[in-house]
Amino acid sequence: MFNVTAKRTFTHDVKVSMPVDGGFSDEVLKTTFNYIPSDEMQQVAQTDDAFLQAVVNTFHDLVDDGKNPVACTAELRAAILRNSNVQQALITHYTSAIRKVPQGN
């Protein structure tokens, strides 16, 4: 059975390598994505910024330096999306997810 829905979203854990002293730390950025149909994809895929604005709905399970929960506001979402390593991880994960390609291939 195929579910027909007006707006399809999906939530996945996205692994992001964050630089730290002496190397990298793998963190998980729980992300709700908007599924964009292929005919609309060409319109939003002009730049990485436009693509991410279209496909990233929200982030979950965010914490501050003291491990206190932080709400995902529009401003915080925009700040997170400005990080190049986050951009790369989100784009790679989204494109793999919609093609159902296992990570690592």
C-alpha positions as CSV (number, residue, x, y, z in Angstrom):
1,M,0.0,0.0,0.0
2,F,1.3,3.5,-0.9
3,N,0.4,6.4,1.4
4,V,-0.6,9.5,-0.5
5,T,0.1,12.6,1.6
6,A,0.1,16.3,0.9
7,K,3.4,16.9,2.6
8,R,5.8,14.0,3.2
9,T,8.4,14.4,5.9
10,F,10.9,12.0,7.5
11,T,13.2,12.2,10.5
12,H,16.6,10.6,10.6
13,D,19.8,10.8,12.7
14,V,22.5,12.5,10.7
15,K,26.1,11.9,11.7
16,V,28.2,15.1,11.6
17,S,31.9,15.2,12.2
18,M,32.7,18.3,14.2
19,P,36.3,19.5,14.5
20,V,37.7,19.4,18.0
21,D,41.3,19.9,19.4
22,G,43.4,17.1,17.8
23,G,40.7,15.7,15.5
24,F,37.0,15.3,15.1
25,S,34.0,14.3,17.2
26,D,31.1,12.5,15.6
27,E,27.8,14.1,16.7
28,V,24.2,13.2,15.8
29,L,22.0,15.9,14.4
30,K,18.4,14.5,14.5
31,T,16.7,16.1,11.5
32,T,13.2,16.2,10.1
33,F,13.5,16.6,6.3
34,N,10.8,17.7,3.8
35,Y,10.6,15.2,1.0
36,I,10.8,17.3,-2.2
37,P,9.4,15.7,-5.4
38,S,11.9,15.4,-8.3
39,D,10.2,18.0,-10.5
40,E,10.5,20.6,-7.6
41,M,14.1,19.6,-6.8
42,Q,15.5,21.3,-9.9
43,Q,14.0,24.6,-8.7
44,V,15.5,24.4,-5.2
45,A,18.9,22.8,-6.1
46,Q,20.4,25.9,-7.5
47,T,22.6,26.4,-4.4
48,D,23.3,24.4,-1.3
49,D,21.6,27.2,0.8
50,A,18.4,27.0,-1.3
51,F,18.5,23.2,-1.2
52,L,18.9,23.0,2.6
53,Q,16.3,25.7,3.2
54,A,13.8,23.6,1.2
55,V,14.6,20.1,2.6
56,V,15.5,20.8,6.3
57,N,12.3,21.2,8.3
58,T,13.7,21.2,11.8
59,F,16.3,19.8,14.2
60,H,15.6,17.8,17.4
61,D,17.4,16.9,20.6
62,L,19.6,20.0,20.6
63,V,21.5,20.9,23.8
64,D,23.8,23.7,24.9
65,D,27.3,23.5,26.4
66,G,25.7,22.5,29.8
67,K,23.7,19.7,28.1
68,N,20.5,21.7,28.7
69,P,17.8,21.3,26.0
70,V,17.6,24.0,23.4
71,A,14.5,24.7,21.2
72,C,15.1,24.8,17.5
73,T,14.1,28.3,16.5
74,A,14.3,29.7,13.0
75,E,17.4,31.7,14.0
76,L,19.1,28.6,15.5
77,R,18.2,26.5,12.4
78,A,19.8,29.2,10.2
79,A,22.9,29.3,12.4
80,I,23.3,25.5,12.3
81,L,22.9,25.5,8.5
82,R,25.7,28.0,8.1
83,N,28.3,25.3,9.1
84,S,29.9,23.8,6.1
85,N,30.4,20.4,7.7
86,V,26.7,20.3,8.7
87,Q,25.7,21.3,5.2
88,Q,27.8,18.5,3.7
89,A,26.4,15.9,6.1
90,L,22.8,16.9,5.5
91,I,23.1,17.0,1.7
92,T,24.8,13.6,1.6
93,H,22.3,12.1,4.0
94,Y,19.2,13.5,2.3
95,T,20.3,12.4,-1.2
96,S,21.2,8.9,0.1
97,A,17.9,8.6,2.0
98,I,15.7,9.4,-0.9
99,R,17.5,6.9,-3.0
100,K,17.7,4.4,-0.2
101,V,21.4,4.0,-0.5
102,P,23.0,2.5,2.6
103,Q,25.5,4.8,4.3
104,G,29.1,3.7,3.7
105,N,28.6,2.9,0.0
